């Protein structure tokens, strides 16, 4: 499973603009809180697409980069954003109520596949509005279920991860650095 900067051929964002809403961006050229629509986002997509900031130009979600997952994983369809960086993969439900989607077989299988090829797999579960998500590395927690190929054990472990994450005492989203 390659996640280099090579994109899956013929896989385009289309109508999906999840990254333009979900991601927190704190760059000199663009500052946007998490879970807030970018002020450049219009009904037709990015209003400054040809001149968009480099942070937007150089970022792609996991759906655009992982060839083994299908179109059902496009973030606006799956309600899960996959963020990749080096050997790290973060699965982030878009809203707190979408966290239960991580209990489905497809996300659990993807997490197992990522773990099996050496990725550090994390979940980023929304807590309360205005607060940071609960970020948790899950490899060690899911390892036994993955090694035993036990979907029910993986599902029960993920239920526990979601419960602990939702009830975490996370910090308020930090203010932006001054330019």
ChimeraX attribute file (.defattr): number of C-alpha atoms within 10 A of each C-alpha:
attribute: neighborCount
match mode: 1-to-1
recipient: residues
	/A:1	11
	/A:2	12
	/A:3	18
	/A:4	12
	/A:5	11
	/A:6	10
	/A:7	18
	/A:8	16
	/A:9	9
	/A:10	7
	/A:11	14
	/A:12	12
	/A:13	17
	/A:14	8
	/A:15	11
	/A:16	13
	/A:17	19
	/A:18	20
	/A:19	22
	/A:20	21
	/A:21	17
	/A:22	20
	/A:23	18
	/A:24	18
	/A:25	17
	/A:26	16
	/A:27	14
	/A:28	12
	/A:29	11
	/A:30	15
	/A:31	15
	/A:32	18
	/A:33	18
	/A:34	21
	/A:35	18
	/A:36	12
	/A:37	17
	/A:38	22
	/A:39	13
	/A:40	12
	/A:41	15
	/A:42	12
	/A:43	8
	/A:44	8
	/A:45	15
	/A:46	16
	/A:47	14
	/A:48	11
	/A:49	12
	/A:50	8
	/A:51	10
	/A:52	14
	/A:53	14
	/A:54	11
	/A:55	14
	/A:56	14
	/A:57	11
	/A:58	8
	/A:59	13
	/A:60	17
	/A:61	18
	/A:62	23
	/A:63	26
	/A:64	24
	/A:65	22
	/A:66	19
	/A:67	15
	/A:68	11
	/A:69	16
	/A:70	11
	/A:71	11
	/A:72	12
	/A:73	19
	/A:74	24
	/A:75	23
	/A:76	16
	/A:77	12
	/A:78	15
	/A:79	20
	/A:80	24
	/A:81	24
	/A:82	23
	/A:83	20
	/A:84	21
	/A:85	14
	/A:86	9
	/A:87	14
	/A:88	15
	/A:89	21
	/A:90	24
	/A:91	22
	/A:92	25
	/A:93	24
	/A:94	23
	/A:95	16
	/A:96	16
	/A:97	11
	/A:98	15
	/A:99	24
	/A:100	14
	/A:101	15
	/A:102	22
	/A:103	18
	/A:104	12
	/A:105	14
	/A:106	14
	/A:107	17
	/A:108	19
	/A:109	16
	/A:110	15
	/A:111	24
	/A:112	21
	/A:113	15
	/A:114	18
	/A:115	21
	/A:116	14
	/A:117	11
	/A:118	11
	/A:119	19
	/A:120	19
	/A:121	22
	/A:122	20
	/A:123	24
	/A:124	24
	/A:125	29
	/A:126	27
	/A:127	19
	/A:128	18
	/A:129	13
	/A:130	14
	/A:131	15
	/A:132	18
	/A:133	25
	/A:134	23
	/A:135	17
	/A:136	16
	/A:137	16
	/A:138	18
	/A:139	19
	/A:140	11
	/A:141	14
	/A:142	23
	/A:143	15
	/A:144	14
	/A:145	18
	/A:146	20
	/A:147	10
	/A:148	10
	/A:149	13
	/A:150	12
	/A:151	16
	/A:152	12
	/A:153	15
	/A:154	23
	/A:155	19
	/A:156	14
	/A:157	18
	/A:158	22
	/A:159	16
	/A:160	13
	/A:161	20
	/A:162	23
	/A:163	14
	/A:164	14
	/A:165	21
	/A:166	19
	/A:167	14
	/A:168	16
	/A:169	14
	/A:170	16
	/A:171	13
	/A:172	12
	/A:173	14
	/A:174	10
	/A:175	8
	/A:176	14
	/A:177	9
	/A:178	6
	/A:179	7
